[in-house]
Amino acid sequence: MNIFGPKELMEDVILAGRCTGCGACVDICPYFGSHMGKTAMLFPCTIARGRCFASCPRAEVDLDLLSEKTFGAPYAEVPVGSHRKIFVSRSGARIGNANYQAGGTVSALLSFVLEKGIIDAAVLVDRQEGLPRPRRITEPQEVLSCASSSFAAVPVISELNRAVRDGYRRIGTVATPCQAVAAALIRINPLNEDEFINPLSFIIGLFCTWALDLRSMTALFSGRGLDLRSVIRCDVPPPPAEKFEIVTGGGKHDIPLQEVRDLTSPACAWCPDMTSEFADVSVGMLEGSAGKNILIIRTPFGEEIAEKAREERYIVLDEIPPEQLRNLERAAAAKKRRALLKLKKEGLLNTAGKGKRACFRLRPEILEKLIG
Ligand SMILES: Cc1cc2nc3c(=O)[nH]c(=O)nc-3n(C[C@H](O)[C@H](O)[C@H](O)COP(=O)(O)OP(=O)(O)OC[C@H]3O[C@@H](n4cnc5c(N)ncnc54)[C@H](O)[C@@H]3O)c2cc1C
């Protein structure tokens, strides 16, 4: 893997507008900070190779190497990424009701791994004063208070870095696709550090087509006279609804979806991943079924957790209807193609030549199949 330092991270990612605000470079050292979704270098640092660059999901990510180390095979032309099984899922009888975004599968799996002591801390997203913020929890009963989606880019990985610094070594995290890449990069010890211990026991990825820039989201809400602190949940109903639903203490508010898409973090345009391909398991919504999820099982460990959680009635699994699977594959392939074409046009794939750096690297024959 080509690994550089903070200077190259600034040039290739932060100043180039490709930073997703995942927080991977924050809280590993004093040099990078994050505020309202914006990442910045606070003090100069001149090291040639750094963990900040090595764990960035937009800097020299070698998809084949990451895939080899995560799944034992190079990156393939599979729209939803490497996987073992795909189910329709929801939370089971062992889990109470909460403000779940869909079926509550994410909260149920997190409750399971915390209750069984498989992880000793989890990094989730909660709202503080209405603003989505990463939150570290250690007690299973805290999981449900973080249920539901904040459709904004949140620096989740910075809290993961803080948890590692505080001595946690069996951490679980919920992650959007860019955050899942960062977490997977942390896991593979890209700098080959001798004292390295993999701190990530369980990564639950979320499906994600776009995330709102936090500052734009705040402006959107306040422009409509909505107090962020009164937001109970947000939702993107399936097509042809074309609206963004916001439920507050005062009622329901619809915003045309295009207006919201225009406020998407610009970094999302370079993202080829809709289903968090580098997680242990990935969870999204089942189109047209409000109380259900799609669950993609990727690693053997993810499969073991899902099976045990099913046996102990934390989750319920059903077969996925073929039509729903086709829809998922179509949507994932479309996002991948769109981003890869943009990356290729801008010279950010497999970039060659002295001093030239890439955003992603993957085998050219696979790239051609994905964009063909
Ligand atoms: C930015 C974003 C975009 C999404 N886009 C899509 C999409 O295009 N298609 C689709 O099918 N699904 C999408 N999802 C996923 C979907 O909204 C649900 O999170 C998923 O289906 C899990 O549902 P659940 O009922 O199991 O979740 P719950 O049990 O309610 O748990 C949700 C978990 O997500 C965490 N979370 C909330 N906001 C964030 C955030 N911003 N970043 C990281 N973690 C967070 C919470 O801490 C909680 O643990 C998106 C989610 C996010 C955050």
The ligand as an SDF file (V2000), in Angstrom:
LIG
                    3D

 53 58  0  0  0  0  0  0  0  0999 V2000
  -26.1420    8.9340    6.2330 C   0  0  0  0  0  0  0  0  0  0  0  0
  -27.0070    7.7110    6.0580 C   0  0  0  0  0  0  0  0  0  0  0  0
  -27.5060    7.3840    4.7860 C   0  0  0  0  0  0  0  0  0  0  0  0
  -28.2700    6.2310    4.6070 C   0  0  0  0  0  0  0  0  0  0  0  0
  -28.7150    5.9110    3.3480 N   0  0  0  0  0  0  0  0  0  0  0  0
  -29.3880    4.7560    3.1520 C   0  0  0  0  0  0  0  0  0  0  0  0
  -29.7830    4.3380    1.8500 C   0  0  0  0  0  0  0  0  0  0  0  0
  -29.5120    5.0300    0.8600 O   0  0  0  0  0  0  0  0  0  0  0  0
  -30.4630    3.1660    1.7100 N   0  0  0  0  0  0  0  0  0  0  0  0
  -30.7480    2.3580    2.7840 C   0  0  0  0  0  0  0  0  0  0  0  0
  -31.3680    1.3100    2.6080 O   0  0  0  0  0  0  0  0  0  0  0  0
  -30.3700    2.7170    4.0250 N   0  0  0  0  0  0  0  0  0  0  0  0
  -29.6940    3.8700    4.2420 C   0  0  0  0  0  0  0  0  0  0  0  0
  -29.2560    4.2160    5.4920 N   0  0  0  0  0  0  0  0  0  0  0  0
  -29.3820    3.2100    6.5630 C   0  0  0  0  0  0  0  0  0  0  0  0
  -30.7090    3.2150    7.2330 C   0  0  0  0  0  0  0  0  0  0  0  0
  -31.1010    4.5580    7.4610 O   0  0  0  0  0  0  0  0  0  0  0  0
  -30.6890    2.4850    8.5720 C   0  0  0  0  0  0  0  0  0  0  0  0
  -29.6260    2.9700    9.3660 O   0  0  0  0  0  0  0  0  0  0  0  0
  -30.4830    0.9950    8.4430 C   0  0  0  0  0  0  0  0  0  0  0  0
  -31.4620    0.4510    7.6190 O   0  0  0  0  0  0  0  0  0  0  0  0
  -30.5490    0.3210    9.8170 C   0  0  0  0  0  0  0  0  0  0  0  0
  -31.8520    0.3390   10.2900 O   0  0  0  0  0  0  0  0  0  0  0  0
  -32.1720   -0.1740   11.7490 P   0  0  0  0  0  0  0  0  0  0  0  0
  -33.6290   -0.0220   12.0100 O   0  0  0  0  0  0  0  0  0  0  0  0
  -31.5520   -1.5170   11.9160 O   0  0  0  0  0  0  0  0  0  0  0  0
  -31.3330    0.8780   12.5880 O   0  0  0  0  0  0  0  0  0  0  0  0
  -31.4330    1.2640   14.1380 P   0  0  0  0  0  0  0  0  0  0  0  0
  -31.5940    0.0260   14.9620 O   0  0  0  0  0  0  0  0  0  0  0  0
  -32.3980    2.3710   14.3020 O   0  0  0  0  0  0  0  0  0  0  0  0
  -29.9510    1.7840   14.3840 O   0  0  0  0  0  0  0  0  0  0  0  0
  -29.3910    2.7950   13.5860 C   0  0  0  0  0  0  0  0  0  0  0  0
  -27.9390    2.9650   14.0110 C   0  0  0  0  0  0  0  0  0  0  0  0
  -27.3150    3.8680   13.1150 O   0  0  0  0  0  0  0  0  0  0  0  0
  -26.4520    4.7350   13.8460 C   0  0  0  0  0  0  0  0  0  0  0  0
  -26.3950    5.9910   13.1140 N   0  0  0  0  0  0  0  0  0  0  0  0
  -27.3480    6.9550   13.0160 C   0  0  0  0  0  0  0  0  0  0  0  0
  -26.9170    7.9600   12.2360 N   0  0  0  0  0  0  0  0  0  0  0  0
  -25.6570    7.6390   11.8430 C   0  0  0  0  0  0  0  0  0  0  0  0
  -24.6780    8.2870   11.0370 C   0  0  0  0  0  0  0  0  0  0  0  0
  -24.9040    9.4810   10.4790 N   0  0  0  0  0  0  0  0  0  0  0  0
  -23.4850    7.6810   10.8330 N   0  0  0  0  0  0  0  0  0  0  0  0
  -23.2250    6.4740   11.4000 C   0  0  0  0  0  0  0  0  0  0  0  0
  -24.1280    5.8000   12.1850 N   0  0  0  0  0  0  0  0  0  0  0  0
  -25.3130    6.3760   12.3910 C   0  0  0  0  0  0  0  0  0  0  0  0
  -27.1110    4.8720   15.2090 C   0  0  0  0  0  0  0  0  0  0  0  0
  -26.1390    5.0840   16.2090 O   0  0  0  0  0  0  0  0  0  0  0  0
  -27.8020    3.5170   15.4040 C   0  0  0  0  0  0  0  0  0  0  0  0
  -26.9760    2.6560   16.1430 O   0  0  0  0  0  0  0  0  0  0  0  0
  -28.5520    5.3970    5.7140 C   0  0  0  0  0  0  0  0  0  0  0  0
  -28.0830    5.7410    6.9940 C   0  0  0  0  0  0  0  0  0  0  0  0
  -27.3150    6.8720    7.1640 C   0  0  0  0  0  0  0  0  0  0  0  0
  -26.7980    7.2090    8.5450 C   0  0  0  0  0  0  0  0  0  0  0  0
  1  2  1  0
  2  3  1  0
  2 52  2  0
  3  4  2  0
  4  5  1  0
  4 50  1  0
  5  6  2  0
  6  7  1  0
  6 13  1  0
  7  8  2  0
  7  9  1  0
  9 10  1  0
 10 11  2  0
 10 12  1  0
 12 13  2  0
 13 14  1  0
 14 15  1  0
 14 50  1  0
 15 16  1  0
 16 17  1  0
 16 18  1  0
 18 19  1  0
 18 20  1  0
 20 21  1  0
 20 22  1  0
 22 23  1  0
 23 24  1  0
 24 25  2  0
 24 26  1  0
 24 27  1  0
 27 28  1  0
 28 29  2  0
 28 30  1  0
 28 31  1  0
 31 32  1  0
 32 33  1  0
 33 34  1  0
 33 48  1  0
 34 35  1  0
 35 36  1  0
 35 46  1  0
 36 37  1  0
 36 45  1  0
 37 38  2  0
 38 39  1  0
 39 40  1  0
 39 45  2  0
 40 41  1  0
 40 42  2  0
 42 43  1  0
 43 44  2  0
 44 45  1  0
 46 47  1  0
 46 48  1  0
 48 49  1  0
 50 51  2  0
 51 52  1  0
 52 53  1  0
M  END
$$$$
